[in-house]
Amino acid sequence: PNVVEFATPGAEPTNDGCSEARDHALEQILRVHDEIYVGYVEEVSREGGGKLDGDTYLAPLSFEVALLAQSAWLDATDHALDEENGGSAFALVRPPGHHALKDRGMGFCLFNFCTVAAKYALDVKGLERVAIFDWDVHHGNGIAALIDDDARIRYCSIHEENNFPRTGKASETGKAGHRNILNLPLDALNGWNEYEQLMEKKVLPWMKEFDPQLVFVSAGFDALGRTYPWALVLRIKSQLKNDFLRWHATAAGGLRENEHAPPGLLWRWGGARPRRGLLA
């Protein structure tokens, strides 16, 4: 659809040229989410919208917008895996997704775009190891629940301890002895110094050890720069911004600062042959 037209309040989306991408996105979502739940989201949206829970709601176009968002994640994954594109991609999408469970949306999230893209990279694109780094005030409980029995995926989250959804304890390391989850909860009074230590001493070494072929960075910016209803705020001074960007670019670009780094993909809410990364 025409992005500007689609983003205009009251505008109806056009499906010219995107039905194949829509079907592709839906097919991949159904690899991860329960078919009955997906059908329910579609039905409620088409009937005018409604609430999934106290803070997760559906508007008339929510289902179609979610398919567009998932399509963007899949396109970005393909882009990151294409050697001609330099092994990186950035996807700017809404709604968010890291709280969505297999059969239930929550925390403003309808579908778990990150997990769907990670499974797509493994099951469709043929990769053997992918990593996800999730930095947000809130723990990505949905991602953790959907990958904790899959040794092909490593998931690391830095988040505020005991904030919504009150998951992500350091003791939660994954099922079946895979130890494929690294939760790094921060106290609400912690800040940049503690974050810096975790990045340098925990996150990057743990990810490097896994040697992922693709790195996804699920980027939540809700702890940056302003005072929010929650307490964990990374007040990044100007002299620290370069380090902040370098760490996350390093994570998305493969955890190694050389030409052999894995591809990276970064998603913005609100990571074959050479290794690559994905930031979203």
C-alpha positions in Angstrom: 0.0 0.0 0.0 1.0 3.6 -0.3 2.7 4.2 3.0 1.8 7.9 3.2 -1.9 7.3 2.3 -2.0 4.3 4.7 -0.7 6.4 7.6 -3.3 9.1 7.0 -6.1 9.0 9.6 -9.3 7.6 8.1 -7.5 6.3 5.0 -8.3 2.8 3.8 -5.3 0.7 2.8 -4.9 -0.5 -0.7 -3.8 -4.1 -1.4 -2.4 -3.5 -4.9 0.8 -5.5 -5.2 1.0 -6.6 -1.6 -1.3 -9.6 -1.4 1.6 -12.0 -1.8 3.6 -10.3 0.9 0.5 -10.3 3.2 0.0 -14.0 2.7 3.7 -14.6 3.3 3.6 -12.7 6.6 0.5 -14.6 7.7 2.1 -17.9 6.8 5.1 -17.1 9.0 3.0 -15.8 11.9 1.1 -19.1 11.9 4.4 -21.0 12.3 4.7 -19.4 15.8 1.2 -18.3 16.9 -1.9 -20.4 17.6 -4.3 -20.4 14.5 -7.4 -19.8 16.7 -5.8 -16.8 18.3 -4.7 -15.3 14.9 -8.2 -15.8 13.6 -9.6 -14.1 16.6 -7.4 -11.0 16.1 -8.5 -10.8 12.5 -12.2 -11.3 13.3 -12.3 -8.6 16.1 -10.4 -6.2 13.9 -12.8 -6.6 11.0 -15.8 -6.2 13.3 -14.5 -2.8 14.4 -12.0 -3.5 17.1 -12.0 -4.3 20.8 -9.7 -5.1 23.7 -7.5 -8.2 24.2 -6.7 -7.1 27.8 -6.5 -4.0 29.9 -3.9 -2.3 27.7 -3.9 -4.2 24.4 -6.5 -3.1 22.0 -7.5 -3.7 18.4 -8.7 -1.0 15.9 -10.4 -1.9 12.7 -7.1 -2.0 10.7 -5.0 -3.6 13.5 -4.8 -7.0 11.9 -3.8 -5.7 8.5 -1.2 -3.3 10.0 0.3 -6.1 12.0 0.7 -8.1 8.8 2.4 -5.2 7.2 4.7 -4.9 10.3 5.6 -8.6 10.1 6.2 -8.3 6.4 8.7 -5.5 7.1 10.5 -7.8 9.6 10.7 -10.6 7.0 11.9 -8.2 4.3 14.5 -6.8 6.6 15.7 -10.4 7.4 16.0 -11.1 3.7 17.9 -7.9 3.2 20.3 -8.6 6.0 21.0 -12.0 4.6 21.7 -10.7 1.1 25.5 -10.2 0.8 25.0 -7.3 -1.6 23.3 -5.3 1.1 26.3 -5.3 3.4 24.7 -7.6 6.0 22.5 -5.2 7.9 19.0 -3.8 8.0 16.8 -1.5 10.0 13.0 -2.0 10.3 10.9 0.8 11.7 7.6 -0.8 12.7 4.6 -0.6 15.0 2.9 -2.1 16.9 5.6 -3.7 19.1 5.7 -7.4 19.6 8.0 -8.8 22.3 5.3 -9.4 24.9 3.0 -11.4 22.6 2.6 -15.1 23.6 1.7 -18.0 21.4 -2.0 -17.7 22.0 -2.4 -14.3 23.6 -1.5 -10.7 23.0 -0.5 -8.4 25.8 1.5 -5.3 26.6 0.3 -3.5 23.4 1.7 -6.5 21.4 -0.4 -8.6 19.0 2.1 -10.9 17.3 5.7 -11.6 18.3 7.4 -10.2 15.2 10.9 -10.9 16.4 10.4 -14.6 17.1 8.5 -15.0 13.8 11.5 -13.5 12.0 14.0 -15.6 13.9 12.1 -18.8 13.2 11.8 -17.7 9.5 15.6 -17.3 9.4 16.1 -20.8 10.8 13.3 -22.8 9.2 12.9 -21.1 5.8 16.3 -19.4 5.1 18.3 -22.4 6.5 20.4 -20.8 9.2 21.5 -22.9 12.2 22.0 -20.2 14.9 20.5 -16.8 15.5 20.7 -14.5 18.5 18.3 -11.9 19.8 19.3 -8.9 22.0 16.4 -7.1 23.6 17.0 -3.8 25.4 13.9 -2.3 26.8 12.6 -1.1 30.2 10.4 -4.2 30.1 11.4 -7.9 29.7 10.4 -9.5 26.5 8.4 -12.3 28.1 6.9 -13.3 24.8 10.2 -13.9 23.1 11.5 -15.8 26.0 8.5 -18.1 26.2 8.5 -18.8 22.5 12.2 -19.7 22.2 13.2 -21.1 25.6 13.1 -24.7 24.3 14.9 -23.9 21.0 18.7 -24.3 21.3 19.1 -22.7 17.9 18.2 -19.3 19.4 20.0 -17.3 22.1 18.0 -14.5 23.7 19.4 -11.8 26.0 17.4 -9.1 27.7 18.4 -6.1 29.7 15.3 -4.7 31.5 14.2 -3.2 34.8 13.6 -5.8 37.5 10.1 -6.3 38.7 8.5 -4.0 36.1 5.8 -5.2 33.7 5.3 -8.1 33.0 7.3 -9.1 36.1 9.3 -11.8 34.3 12.9 -12.1 33.3 14.6 -13.2 36.5 18.3 -14.0 36.2 17.5 -17.6 37.2 15.4 -18.1 34.1 17.9 -19.6 31.6 15.7 -21.7 29.3 14.2 -25.2 29.3 15.8 -28.6 28.7 19.2 -27.4 29.9 19.9 -25.3 26.8 20.8 -22.2 28.8 19.9 -20.2 25.8 18.4 -17.2 27.8 20.4 -14.6 29.5 18.3 -12.2 31.6 20.0 -9.2 33.1 17.5 -7.3 35.3 18.5 -3.9 36.5 17.4 -2.1 39.7 15.3 0.9 39.0 18.0 3.1 40.5 20.7 1.8 38.1 21.7 3.8 35.1 24.3 4.2 32.4 27.3 2.8 34.4 25.6 -0.5 35.2 24.3 -0.8 31.6 27.8 -0.2 30.3 29.2 -3.0 32.5 26.5 -5.4 31.4 27.1 -4.7 27.7 30.9 -5.1 27.9 31.1 -8.0 30.4 28.0 -10.0 29.9 26.0 -9.4 26.7 28.7 -9.3 24.0 30.8 -12.2 25.4 27.8 -14.4 25.8 26.6 -13.7 22.2 30.1 -14.1 20.7 30.5 -17.5 22.4 27.4 -18.7 20.5 28.8 -17.5 17.1 25.3 -16.6 15.7 24.8 -16.4 11.9 22.2 -13.6 12.3 21.7 -11.2 15.2 18.4 -9.5 15.9 18.4 -6.4 18.1 14.9 -5.6 19.4 15.3 -2.0 20.3 13.1 -0.5 22.9 13.9 3.2 23.5 11.7 3.7 26.5 14.6 4.2 28.9 16.3 6.9 27.0 16.4 10.6 27.6 13.2 11.4 29.3 11.4 10.8 32.6 8.8 8.1 32.2 6.3 6.5 34.6 9.0 3.9 35.3 12.3 4.7 37.0 15.0 3.2 34.9 16.2 6.0 32.6 19.5 5.9 30.8 20.5 9.6 30.8 23.0 9.4 28.0 25.4 12.3 28.0 26.6 13.6 24.7 30.1 12.1 25.2 28.6 8.6 25.8 26.4 8.5 22.7 29.1 7.3 20.4 29.8 4.3 22.8 26.1 3.6 23.0 25.7 3.5 19.3 28.9 1.5 18.8 27.8 -1.2 21.3 24.4 -1.7 19.7 25.8 -1.5 16.1 28.3 -4.1 17.2 25.6 -6.3 18.5 23.4 -5.8 15.4 26.4 -6.1 13.1 27.6 -9.3 14.5 29.4 -8.7 17.8 32.7 -8.4 16.0 34.1 -5.3 14.6 35.6 -6.8 11.4 34.6 -7.8 7.9 33.5 -11.3 9.0 30.8 -10.2 11.4 27.4 -11.8 11.2 24.5 -9.9 9.6 22.5 -7.6 11.9 18.9 -6.5 12.0 17.6 -3.7 14.3 13.9 -3.2 14.9 12.6 0.0 16.4 9.5 -0.4 18.6 8.4 2.0 20.7 20.7 -10.5 13.8 25.2 -17.9 6.5 28.0 -17.0 5.1 29.3 -13.8 6.1 27.5 -13.4 9.5 25.0 -10.6 9.6 22.8 -8.6 11.9 19.3 -7.1 12.0 18.2 -4.1 14.1 14.5 -3.3 14.5 
